[in-house]
């Protein structure tokens, strides 16, 4: 694993896109992981409300207090650390070393190092990082649309591997973008000013391919220098988005029993106008 983001990029003159990495996940999460950490930090204020929703889900479906939780694609650990503060034992795994460093720092800051463990690893090989021979998990969470980066078969493999790490009756929570919302409310462009230093601006150009159900997005980061914006890096994202029936089929094919879905972490029903879907399943 590379440590943090590299200052060197190869930019295509024709497209302005960073073409050095073989796959966009390598470019975004590894070579430019420090920049993506900055993006993830924008969601820190949402953490308390999201974890409150998770705790209600855990209570409704019988996840015991203090249970072991596996956080797949944990990012900077905002959910892992907050759950550890509530007494859960949490293992987080993420591809980005920069994100894991931030998660470990946050756990130390909050005094929950003893209830958290963070791993740098590719969840496509989950069982190579977390042994199914060890103590198993009472809950598995996958937050913030962290599946769909490769293909449907890979997503099924990831969830199938997670099922091998599950206790009897383990709960699975998958938080994803709702494709039906994206179709109904599609916005081709977006802009986000990232808080912190140096000042960064993210420009998003979005395309939804209806034939493949994949979002083909162009993310361009600029650094503010006075009144000017200086190009930092451009990455093409290509990820699968699911409607509920597709996600349910995926979950079932991976060996989990689908139970319920919510439209947000206030546990409102899923509709065409809720941007997220939070699917709940149980291990067989």
LUMNULO-660816 format. One record per residue (C-alpha): residue in one letter; x, y, z. Coordinates in steps of 0.02 Angstrom, whole numbers, plus 50000, padded with zeros to 5 digits. Last residue first. Layout:
<kollum><type>A</type><c1>X</c1><c2>Y</c2><c3>Z</c3></kollum>
...
// end
This chain:
<kollum><type>X</type><c1>48550</c1><c2>49102</c2><c3>50374</c3></kollum>
<kollum><type>X</type><c1>48624</c1><c2>49273</c2><c3>50407</c3></kollum>
<kollum><type>X</type><c1>48500</c1><c2>49415</c2><c3>50425</c3></kollum>
<kollum><type>X</type><c1>48455</c1><c2>49559</c2><c3>50309</c3></kollum>
<kollum><type>X</type><c1>48416</c1><c2>49745</c2><c3>50320</c3></kollum>
<kollum><type>X</type><c1>48422</c1><c2>49864</c2><c3>50171</c3></kollum>
<kollum><type>X</type><c1>48448</c1><c2>50049</c2><c3>50197</c3></kollum>
<kollum><type>X</type><c1>48395</c1><c2>50139</c2><c3>50040</c3></kollum>
<kollum><type>X</type><c1>48452</c1><c2>50316</c2><c3>50005</c3></kollum>
<kollum><type>X</type><c1>48389</c1><c2>50464</c2><c3>49903</c3></kollum>
<kollum><type>X</type><c1>48211</c1><c2>50452</c2><c3>49964</c3></kollum>
<kollum><type>X</type><c1>48091</c1><c2>50523</c2><c3>49833</c3></kollum>
<kollum><type>X</type><c1>48049</c1><c2>50362</c2><c3>49741</c3></kollum>
<kollum><type>X</type><c1>47999</c1><c2>50293</c2><c3>49911</c3></kollum>
<kollum><type>X</type><c1>48079</c1><c2>50193</c2><c3>50052</c3></kollum>
<kollum><type>X</type><c1>47986</c1><c2>50206</c2><c3>50217</c3></kollum>
<kollum><type>X</type><c1>48053</c1><c2>50317</c2><c3>50357</c3></kollum>
<kollum><type>X</type><c1>48182</c1><c2>50243</c2><c3>50474</c3></kollum>
<kollum><type>X</type><c1>48253</c1><c2>50413</c2><c3>50529</c3></kollum>
<kollum><type>X</type><c1>48409</c1><c2>50339</c2><c3>50453</c3></kollum>
<kollum><type>X</type><c1>48334</c1><c2>50352</c2><c3>50280</c3></kollum>
<kollum><type>X</type><c1>48223</c1><c2>50260</c2><c3>50155</c3></kollum>
<kollum><type>X</type><c1>48208</c1><c2>50099</c2><c3>50255</c3></kollum>
<kollum><type>X</type><c1>48213</c1><c2>49919</c2><c3>50195</c3></kollum>
<kollum><type>X</type><c1>48162</c1><c2>49753</c2><c3>50272</c3></kollum>
<kollum><type>X</type><c1>48205</c1><c2>49570</c2><c3>50301</c3></kollum>
<kollum><type>X</type><c1>48317</c1><c2>49496</c2><c3>50166</c3></kollum>
<kollum><type>X</type><c1>48387</c1><c2>49325</c2><c3>50212</c3></kollum>
<kollum><type>X</type><c1>48574</c1><c2>49317</c2><c3>50175</c3></kollum>
<kollum><type>X</type><c1>48667</c1><c2>49189</c2><c3>50070</c3></kollum>
<kollum><type>X</type><c1>48749</c1><c2>49297</c2><c3>49936</c3></kollum>
<kollum><type>X</type><c1>48608</c1><c2>49266</c2><c3>49811</c3></kollum>
<kollum><type>X</type><c1>48486</c1><c2>49336</c2><c3>49939</c3></kollum>
<kollum><type>X</type><c1>48582</c1><c2>49500</c2><c3>49956</c3></kollum>
<kollum><type>X</type><c1>48599</c1><c2>49521</c2><c3>49768</c3></kollum>
<kollum><type>X</type><c1>48414</c1><c2>49486</c2><c3>49738</c3></kollum>
<kollum><type>X</type><c1>48367</c1><c2>49613</c2><c3>49872</c3></kollum>
<kollum><type>X</type><c1>48485</c1><c2>49741</c2><c3>49793</c3></kollum>
<kollum><type>X</type><c1>48405</c1><c2>49715</c2><c3>49622</c3></kollum>
<kollum><type>X</type><c1>48228</c1><c2>49729</c2><c3>49693</c3></kollum>
<kollum><type>X</type><c1>48279</c1><c2>49889</c2><c3>49784</c3></kollum>
<kollum><type>X</type><c1>48351</c1><c2>49977</c2><c3>49634</c3></kollum>
<kollum><type>X</type><c1>48539</c1><c2>49970</c2><c3>49622</c3></kollum>
<kollum><type>X</type><c1>48683</c1><c2>50082</c2><c3>49569</c3></kollum>
<kollum><type>X</type><c1>48842</c1><c2>50012</c2><c3>49493</c3></kollum>
<kollum><type>X</type><c1>49000</c1><c2>50117</c2><c3>49494</c3></kollum>
<kollum><type>X</type><c1>49113</c1><c2>50203</c2><c3>49371</c3></kollum>
<kollum><type>X</type><c1>49211</c1><c2>50352</c2><c3>49439</c3></kollum>
<kollum><type>X</type><c1>49329</c1><c2>50451</c2><c3>49327</c3></kollum>
<kollum><type>X</type><c1>49462</c1><c2>50545</c2><c3>49426</c3></kollum>
<kollum><type>X</type><c1>49528</c1><c2>50721</c2><c3>49400</c3></kollum>
<kollum><type>X</type><c1>49669</c1><c2>50793</c2><c3>49505</c3></kollum>
<kollum><type>X</type><c1>49734</c1><c2>50958</c2><c3>49573</c3></kollum>
<kollum><type>X</type><c1>49680</c1><c2>51094</c2><c3>49452</c3></kollum>
<kollum><type>X</type><c1>49714</c1><c2>51269</c2><c3>49517</c3></kollum>
<kollum><type>X</type><c1>49565</c1><c2>51380</c2><c3>49558</c3></kollum>
<kollum><type>X</type><c1>49595</c1><c2>51567</c2><c3>49565</c3></kollum>
<kollum><type>X</type><c1>49534</c1><c2>51704</c2><c3>49681</c3></kollum>
<kollum><type>X</type><c1>49674</c1><c2>51674</c2><c3>49805</c3></kollum>
<kollum><type>X</type><c1>49738</c1><c2>51500</c2><c3>49770</c3></kollum>
<kollum><type>X</type><c1>49594</c1><c2>51379</c2><c3>49790</c3></kollum>
<kollum><type>X</type><c1>49641</c1><c2>51199</c2><c3>49752</c3></kollum>
<kollum><type>X</type><c1>49536</c1><c2>51109</c2><c3>49621</c3></kollum>
<kollum><type>X</type><c1>49466</c1><c2>50932</c2><c3>49623</c3></kollum>
<kollum><type>X</type><c1>49382</c1><c2>50858</c2><c3>49470</c3></kollum>
<kollum><type>X</type><c1>49263</c1><c2>50712</c2><c3>49488</c3></kollum>
<kollum><type>X</type><c1>49197</c1><c2>50639</c2><c3>49325</c3></kollum>
<kollum><type>X</type><c1>49053</c1><c2>50520</c2><c3>49348</c3></kollum>
<kollum><type>X</type><c1>48993</c1><c2>50366</c2><c3>49255</c3></kollum>
<kollum><type>X</type><c1>48852</c1><c2>50299</c2><c3>49364</c3></kollum>
<kollum><type>X</type><c1>48807</c1><c2>50123</c2><c3>49314</c3></kollum>
<kollum><type>X</type><c1>48636</c1><c2>50048</c2><c3>49287</c3></kollum>
<kollum><type>X</type><c1>48704</c1><c2>49961</c2><c3>49129</c3></kollum>
<kollum><type>X</type><c1>48578</c1><c2>50013</c2><c3>48996</c3></kollum>
<kollum><type>X</type><c1>48518</c1><c2>50165</c2><c3>49094</c3></kollum>
<kollum><type>X</type><c1>48693</c1><c2>50240</c2><c3>49099</c3></kollum>
<kollum><type>X</type><c1>48683</c1><c2>50381</c2><c3>49227</c3></kollum>
<kollum><type>X</type><c1>48803</c1><c2>50523</c2><c3>49189</c3></kollum>
<kollum><type>X</type><c1>48873</c1><c2>50645</c2><c3>49316</c3></kollum>
<kollum><type>X</type><c1>48997</c1><c2>50789</c2><c3>49310</c3></kollum>
<kollum><type>X</type><c1>49057</c1><c2>50833</c2><c3>49484</c3></kollum>
<kollum><type>X</type><c1>49163</c1><c2>50986</c2><c3>49529</c3></kollum>
<kollum><type>X</type><c1>49253</c1><c2>50973</c2><c3>49697</c3></kollum>
<kollum><type>X</type><c1>49330</c1><c2>51129</c2><c3>49773</c3></kollum>
<kollum><type>X</type><c1>49478</c1><c2>51123</c2><c3>49891</c3></kollum>
<kollum><type>X</type><c1>49543</c1><c2>51245</c2><c3>50022</c3></kollum>
<kollum><type>X</type><c1>49710</c1><c2>51186</c2><c3>50090</c3></kollum>
<kollum><type>X</type><c1>49657</c1><c2>51177</c2><c3>50226</c3></kollum>
<kollum><type>X</type><c1>49486</c1><c2>51134</c2><c3>50295</c3></kollum>
<kollum><type>X</type><c1>49308</c1><c2>51128</c2><c3>50227</c3></kollum>
<kollum><type>X</type><c1>49278</c1><c2>51057</c2><c3>50054</c3></kollum>
<kollum><type>X</type><c1>49180</c1><c2>51166</c2><c3>49933</c3></kollum>
<kollum><type>X</type><c1>49058</c1><c2>51054</c2><c3>49840</c3></kollum>
<kollum><type>X</type><c1>48993</c1><c2>51070</c2><c3>49662</c3></kollum>
<kollum><type>X</type><c1>48868</c1><c2>50966</c2><c3>49566</c3></kollum>
<kollum><type>X</type><c1>48818</c1><c2>50929</c2><c3>49387</c3></kollum>
<kollum><type>X</type><c1>48705</c1><c2>50807</c2><c3>49294</c3></kollum>
<kollum><type>X</type><c1>48566</c1><c2>50809</c2><c3>49424</c3></kollum>
<kollum><type>X</type><c1>48445</c1><c2>50662</c2><c3>49414</c3></kollum>
<kollum><type>X</type><c1>48290</c1><c2>50675</c2><c3>49522</c3></kollum>
<kollum><type>X</type><c1>48181</c1><c2>50534</c2><c3>49454</c3></kollum>
<kollum><type>X</type><c1>48322</c1><c2>50424</c2><c3>49391</c3></kollum>
<kollum><type>X</type><c1>48428</c1><c2>50453</c2><c3>49546</c3></kollum>
<kollum><type>X</type><c1>48279</c1><c2>50417</c2><c3>49659</c3></kollum>
<kollum><type>X</type><c1>48249</c1><c2>50252</c2><c3>49572</c3></kollum>
<kollum><type>X</type><c1>48433</c1><c2>50210</c2><c3>49590</c3></kollum>
<kollum><type>X</type><c1>48425</c1><c2>50228</c2><c3>49780</c3></kollum>
<kollum><type>X</type><c1>48601</c1><c2>50262</c2><c3>49844</c3></kollum>
<kollum><type>X</type><c1>48658</c1><c2>50129</c2><c3>49965</c3></kollum>
<kollum><type>X</type><c1>48661</c1><c2>50084</c2><c3>50150</c3></kollum>
<kollum><type>X</type><c1>48679</c1><c2>49896</c2><c3>50177</c3></kollum>
<kollum><type>X</type><c1>48643</c1><c2>49831</c2><c3>50353</c3></kollum>
<kollum><type>X</type><c1>48674</c1><c2>49646</c2><c3>50386</c3></kollum>
<kollum><type>X</type><c1>48619</c1><c2>49567</c2><c3>50552</c3></kollum>
<kollum><type>X</type><c1>48699</c1><c2>49408</c2><c3>50619</c3></kollum>
<kollum><type>X</type><c1>48570</c1><c2>49274</c2><c3>50663</c3></kollum>
<kollum><type>X</type><c1>48700</c1><c2>49138</c2><c3>50684</c3></kollum>
<kollum><type>X</type><c1>48867</c1><c2>49228</c2><c3>50695</c3></kollum>
<kollum><type>X</type><c1>48934</c1><c2>49303</c2><c3>50535</c3></kollum>
<kollum><type>X</type><c1>49110</c1><c2>49293</c2><c3>50463</c3></kollum>
<kollum><type>X</type><c1>49057</c1><c2>49171</c2><c3>50326</c3></kollum>
<kollum><type>X</type><c1>48914</c1><c2>49290</c2><c3>50282</c3></kollum>
<kollum><type>X</type><c1>49043</c1><c2>49426</c2><c3>50249</c3></kollum>
<kollum><type>X</type><c1>49122</c1><c2>49315</c2><c3>50116</c3></kollum>
<kollum><type>X</type><c1>48952</c1><c2>49299</c2><c3>50032</c3></kollum>
<kollum><type>X</type><c1>48928</c1><c2>49488</c2><c3>50042</c3></kollum>
<kollum><type>X</type><c1>49095</c1><c2>49517</c2><c3>49953</c3></kollum>
<kollum><type>X</type><c1>49060</c1><c2>49380</c2><c3>49826</c3></kollum>
<kollum><type>X</type><c1>48890</c1><c2>49453</c2><c3>49784</c3></kollum>
<kollum><type>X</type><c1>48969</c1><c2>49624</c2><c3>49756</c3></kollum>
<kollum><type>X</type><c1>49101</c1><c2>49543</c2><c3>49645</c3></kollum>
<kollum><type>X</type><c1>48968</c1><c2>49455</c2><c3>49541</c3></kollum>
<kollum><type>X</type><c1>48872</c1><c2>49618</c2><c3>49522</c3></kollum>
<kollum><type>X</type><c1>49022</c1><c2>49713</c2><c3>49455</c3></kollum>
<kollum><type>X</type><c1>49166</c1><c2>49825</c2><c3>49514</c3></kollum>
<kollum><type>X</type><c1>49133</c1><c2>49979</c2><c3>49623</c3></kollum>
<kollum><type>X</type><c1>48954</c1><c2>49927</c2><c3>49657</c3></kollum>
<kollum><type>X</type><c1>48968</c1><c2>49922</c2><c3>49847</c3></kollum>
<kollum><type>X</type><c1>49019</c1><c2>50067</c2><c3>49959</c3></kollum>
<kollum><type>X</type><c1>48860</c1><c2>50169</c2><c3>49941</c3></kollum>
<kollum><type>X</type><c1>48882</c1><c2>50264</c2><c3>50107</c3></kollum>
<kollum><type>X</type><c1>48882</c1><c2>50120</c2><c3>50229</c3></kollum>
<kollum><type>X</type><c1>48914</c1><c2>49933</c2><c3>50235</c3></kollum>
<kollum><type>X</type><c1>48873</c1><c2>49861</c2><c3>50406</c3></kollum>
<kollum><type>X</type><c1>48896</c1><c2>49684</c2><c3>50474</c3></kollum>
<kollum><type>X</type><c1>48819</c1><c2>49636</c2><c3>50641</c3></kollum>
<kollum><type>X</type><c1>48842</c1><c2>49499</c2><c3>50771</c3></kollum>
<kollum><type>X</type><c1>49017</c1><c2>49458</c2><c3>50710</c3></kollum>
<kollum><type>X</type><c1>49124</c1><c2>49301</c2><c3>50726</c3></kollum>
<kollum><type>X</type><c1>49267</c1><c2>49249</c2><c3>50840</c3></kollum>
<kollum><type>X</type><c1>49407</c1><c2>49178</c2><c3>50734</c3></kollum>
<kollum><type>X</type><c1>49407</c1><c2>49040</c2><c3>50604</c3></kollum>
<kollum><type>X</type><c1>49323</c1><c2>49153</c2><c3>50474</c3></kollum>
<kollum><type>X</type><c1>49486</c1><c2>49252</c2><c3>50467</c3></kollum>
<kollum><type>X</type><c1>49477</c1><c2>49437</c2><c3>50427</c3></kollum>
<kollum><type>X</type><c1>49605</c1><c2>49497</c2><c3>50298</c3></kollum>
<kollum><type>X</type><c1>49610</c1><c2>49351</c2><c3>50176</c3></kollum>
<kollum><type>X</type><c1>49426</c1><c2>49323</c2><c3>50206</c3></kollum>
<kollum><type>X</type><c1>49389</c1><c2>49497</c2><c3>50138</c3></kollum>
<kollum><type>X</type><c1>49476</c1><c2>49471</c2><c3>49972</c3></kollum>
<kollum><type>X</type><c1>49358</c1><c2>49582</c2><c3>49872</c3></kollum>
<kollum><type>X</type><c1>49359</c1><c2>49686</c2><c3>50032</c3></kollum>
<kollum><type>X</type><c1>49528</c1><c2>49760</c2><c3>49984</c3></kollum>
<kollum><type>X</type><c1>49627</c1><c2>49792</c2><c3>50142</c3></kollum>
<kollum><type>X</type><c1>49696</c1><c2>49915</c2><c3>50268</c3></kollum>
<kollum><type>X</type><c1>49631</c1><c2>49855</c2><c3>50436</c3></kollum>
<kollum><type>X</type><c1>49560</c1><c2>49949</c2><c3>50586</c3></kollum>
<kollum><type>X</type><c1>49525</c1><c2>49881</c2><c3>50759</c3></kollum>
<kollum><type>X</type><c1>49409</c1><c2>49967</c2><c3>50881</c3></kollum>
<kollum><type>X</type><c1>49354</c1><c2>49936</c2><c3>51061</c3></kollum>
<kollum><type>X</type><c1>49524</c1><c2>49960</c2><c3>51144</c3></kollum>
<kollum><type>X</type><c1>49560</c1><c2>50115</c2><c3>51039</c3></kollum>
<kollum><type>X</type><c1>49400</c1><c2>50195</c2><c3>51105</c3></kollum>
<kollum><type>X</type><c1>49467</c1><c2>50354</c2><c3>51187</c3></kollum>
<kollum><type>X</type><c1>49382</c1><c2>50478</c2><c3>51071</c3></kollum>
<kollum><type>X</type><c1>49547</c1><c2>50551</c2><c3>51008</c3></kollum>
<kollum><type>X</type><c1>49621</c1><c2>50377</c2><c3>50993</c3></kollum>
<kollum><type>X</type><c1>49474</c1><c2>50317</c2><c3>50889</c3></kollum>
<kollum><type>X</type><c1>49487</c1><c2>50474</c2><c3>50781</c3></kollum>
<kollum><type>X</type><c1>49673</c1><c2>50445</c2><c3>50751</c3></kollum>
<kollum><type>X</type><c1>49640</c1><c2>50265</c2><c3>50703</c3></kollum>
<kollum><type>X</type><c1>49504</c1><c2>50318</c2><c3>50582</c3></kollum>
<kollum><type>X</type><c1>49617</c1><c2>50451</c2><c3>50503</c3></kollum>
<kollum><type>X</type><c1>49756</c1><c2>50322</c2><c3>50477</c3></kollum>
<kollum><type>X</type><c1>49626</c1><c2>50204</c2><c3>50404</c3></kollum>
<kollum><type>X</type><c1>49569</c1><c2>50337</c2><c3>50280</c3></kollum>
<kollum><type>X</type><c1>49748</c1><c2>50370</c2><c3>50221</c3></kollum>
<kollum><type>X</type><c1>49778</c1><c2>50183</c2><c3>50205</c3></kollum>
<kollum><type>X</type><c1>49631</c1><c2>50173</c2><c3>50087</c3></kollum>
<kollum><type>X</type><c1>49561</c1><c2>50001</c2><c3>50045</c3></kollum>
<kollum><type>X</type><c1>49453</c1><c2>49996</c2><c3>50201</c3></kollum>
<kollum><type>X</type><c1>49418</c1><c2>49879</c2><c3>50346</c3></kollum>
<kollum><type>X</type><c1>49337</c1><c2>49919</c2><c3>50513</c3></kollum>
<kollum><type>X</type><c1>49323</c1><c2>49802</c2><c3>50661</c3></kollum>
<kollum><type>X</type><c1>49206</c1><c2>49862</c2><c3>50798</c3></kollum>
<kollum><type>X</type><c1>49174</c1><c2>49804</c2><c3>50977</c3></kollum>
<kollum><type>X</type><c1>49014</c1><c2>49894</c2><c3>51029</c3></kollum>
<kollum><type>X</type><c1>49005</c1><c2>49998</c2><c3>51188</c3></kollum>
<kollum><type>X</type><c1>48914</c1><c2>50154</c2><c3>51128</c3></kollum>
<kollum><type>X</type><c1>49079</c1><c2>50244</c2><c3>51098</c3></kollum>
<kollum><type>X</type><c1>49127</c1><c2>50095</c2><c3>50991</c3></kollum>
<kollum><type>X</type><c1>48974</c1><c2>50131</c2><c3>50883</c3></kollum>
<kollum><type>X</type><c1>49032</c1><c2>50312</c2><c3>50859</c3></kollum>
<kollum><type>X</type><c1>49208</c1><c2>50253</c2><c3>50815</c3></kollum>
<kollum><type>X</type><c1>49148</c1><c2>50129</c2><c3>50685</c3></kollum>
<kollum><type>X</type><c1>49023</c1><c2>50252</c2><c3>50609</c3></kollum>
<kollum><type>X</type><c1>49154</c1><c2>50389</c2><c3>50582</c3></kollum>
<kollum><type>X</type><c1>49290</c1><c2>50266</c2><c3>50537</c3></kollum>
<kollum><type>X</type><c1>49379</c1><c2>50370</c2><c3>50405</c3></kollum>
<kollum><type>X</type><c1>49317</c1><c2>50253</c2><c3>50271</c3></kollum>
<kollum><type>X</type><c1>49237</c1><c2>50097</c2><c3>50347</c3></kollum>
<kollum><type>X</type><c1>49228</c1><c2>50002</c2><c3>50184</c3></kollum>
<kollum><type>X</type><c1>49150</c1><c2>49853</c2><c3>50275</c3></kollum>
<kollum><type>X</type><c1>49115</c1><c2>49890</c2><c3>50459</c3></kollum>
<kollum><type>X</type><c1>49112</c1><c2>49725</c2><c3>50554</c3></kollum>
<kollum><type>X</type><c1>49022</c1><c2>49737</c2><c3>50721</c3></kollum>
<kollum><type>X</type><c1>49053</c1><c2>49632</c2><c3>50878</c3></kollum>
<kollum><type>X</type><c1>48910</c1><c2>49647</c2><c3>51001</c3></kollum>
<kollum><type>X</type><c1>48921</c1><c2>49762</c2><c3>51153</c3></kollum>
<kollum><type>X</type><c1>48734</c1><c2>49782</c2><c3>51165</c3></kollum>
<kollum><type>X</type><c1>48648</c1><c2>49637</c2><c3>51078</c3></kollum>
<kollum><type>X</type><c1>48585</c1><c2>49647</c2><c3>50899</c3></kollum>
<kollum><type>X</type><c1>48402</c1><c2>49599</c2><c3>50915</c3></kollum>
<kollum><type>X</type><c1>48320</c1><c2>49661</c2><c3>50756</c3></kollum>
<kollum><type>X</type><c1>48231</c1><c2>49813</c2><c3>50826</c3></kollum>
<kollum><type>X</type><c1>48375</c1><c2>49859</c2><c3>50941</c3></kollum>
<kollum><type>X</type><c1>48505</c1><c2>49851</c2><c3>50802</c3></kollum>
<kollum><type>X</type><c1>48391</c1><c2>49952</c2><c3>50688</c3></kollum>
<kollum><type>X</type><c1>48367</c1><c2>50084</c2><c3>50824</c3></kollum>
<kollum><type>X</type><c1>48556</c1><c2>50087</c2><c3>50851</c3></kollum>
<kollum><type>X</type><c1>48585</c1><c2>50109</c2><c3>50664</c3></kollum>
<kollum><type>X</type><c1>48465</c1><c2>50256</c2><c3>50661</c3></kollum>
<kollum><type>X</type><c1>48558</c1><c2>50340</c2><c3>50804</c3></kollum>
<kollum><type>X</type><c1>48717</c1><c2>50302</c2><c3>50709</c3></kollum>
<kollum><type>X</type><c1>48652</c1><c2>50398</c2><c3>50559</c3></kollum>
<kollum><type>X</type><c1>48596</c1><c2>50546</c2><c3>50664</c3></kollum>
<kollum><type>X</type><c1>48763</c1><c2>50555</c2><c3>50755</c3></kollum>
<kollum><type>X</type><c1>48864</c1><c2>50537</c2><c3>50595</c3></kollum>
<kollum><type>X</type><c1>48787</c1><c2>50674</c2><c3>50490</c3></kollum>
<kollum><type>X</type><c1>48908</c1><c2>50809</c2><c3>50552</c3></kollum>
<kollum><type>X</type><c1>49055</c1><c2>50699</c2><c3>50496</c3></kollum>
<kollum><type>X</type><c1>48996</c1><c2>50695</c2><c3>50315</c3></kollum>
<kollum><type>X</type><c1>49116</c1><c2>50830</c2><c3>50253</c3></kollum>
<kollum><type>X</type><c1>49258</c1><c2>50725</c2><c3>50324</c3></kollum>
<kollum><type>X</type><c1>49233</c1><c2>50600</c2><c3>50184</c3></kollum>
<kollum><type>X</type><c1>49286</c1><c2>50728</c2><c3>50052</c3></kollum>
<kollum><type>X</type><c1>49444</c1><c2>50774</c2><c3>50149</c3></kollum>
<kollum><type>X</type><c1>49483</c1><c2>50589</c2><c3>50165</c3></kollum>
<kollum><type>X</type><c1>49464</c1><c2>50579</c2><c3>49976</c3></kollum>
<kollum><type>X</type><c1>49603</c1><c2>50708</c2><c3>49957</c3></kollum>
<kollum><type>X</type><c1>49719</c1><c2>50608</c2><c3>50070</c3></kollum>
<kollum><type>X</type><c1>49678</c1><c2>50450</c2><c3>49973</c3></kollum>
<kollum><type>X</type><c1>49740</c1><c2>50518</c2><c3>49807</c3></kollum>
<kollum><type>X</type><c1>49855</c1><c2>50373</c2><c3>49762</c3></kollum>
<kollum><type>X</type><c1>49755</c1><c2>50250</c2><c3>49867</c3></kollum>
<kollum><type>X</type><c1>49568</c1><c2>50288</c2><c3>49873</c3></kollum>
<kollum><type>X</type><c1>49539</c1><c2>50390</c2><c3>49716</c3></kollum>
<kollum><type>X</type><c1>49672</c1><c2>50322</c2><c3>49599</c3></kollum>
<kollum><type>X</type><c1>49660</c1><c2>50141</c2><c3>49655</c3></kollum>
<kollum><type>X</type><c1>49470</c1><c2>50148</c2><c3>49654</c3></kollum>
<kollum><type>X</type><c1>49475</c1><c2>50219</c2><c3>49478</c3></kollum>
<kollum><type>X</type><c1>49560</c1><c2>50064</c2><c3>49411</c3></kollum>
<kollum><type>X</type><c1>49728</c1><c2>50043</c2><c3>49324</c3></kollum>
<kollum><type>X</type><c1>49798</c1><c2>50205</c2><c3>49394</c3></kollum>
<kollum><type>X</type><c1>49899</c1><c2>50328</c2><c3>49290</c3></kollum>
<kollum><type>X</type><c1>49757</c1><c2>50397</c2><c3>49184</c3></kollum>
<kollum><type>X</type><c1>49712</c1><c2>50554</c2><c3>49283</c3></kollum>
<kollum><type>X</type><c1>49585</c1><c2>50638</c2><c3>49171</c3></kollum>
<kollum><type>X</type><c1>49604</c1><c2>50802</c2><c3>49076</c3></kollum>
<kollum><type>X</type><c1>49513</c1><c2>50720</c2><c3>48931</c3></kollum>
<kollum><type>X</type><c1>49622</c1><c2>50749</c2><c3>48778</c3></kollum>
<kollum><type>X</type><c1>49783</c1><c2>50803</c2><c3>48865</c3></kollum>
<kollum><type>X</type><c1>49773</c1><c2>50647</c2><c3>48977</c3></kollum>
<kollum><type>X</type><c1>49841</c1><c2>50687</c2><c3>49149</c3></kollum>
<kollum><type>X</type><c1>49978</c1><c2>50583</c2><c3>49230</c3></kollum>
<kollum><type>X</type><c1>49988</c1><c2>50624</c2><c3>49413</c3></kollum>
<kollum><type>X</type><c1>50131</c1><c2>50651</c2><c3>49537</c3></kollum>
<kollum><type>X</type><c1>50096</c1><c2>50727</c2><c3>49707</c3></kollum>
<kollum><type>X</type><c1>50054</c1><c2>50556</c2><c3>49774</c3></kollum>
<kollum><type>X</type><c1>49918</c1><c2>50533</c2><c3>49902</c3></kollum>
<kollum><type>X</type><c1>49942</c1><c2>50442</c2><c3>50066</c3></kollum>
<kollum><type>X</type><c1>50058</c1><c2>50297</c2><c3>50105</c3></kollum>
<kollum><type>X</type><c1>50057</c1><c2>50175</c2><c3>49961</c3></kollum>
<kollum><type>X</type><c1>50000</c1><c2>50000</c2><c3>50000</c3></kollum>
// end
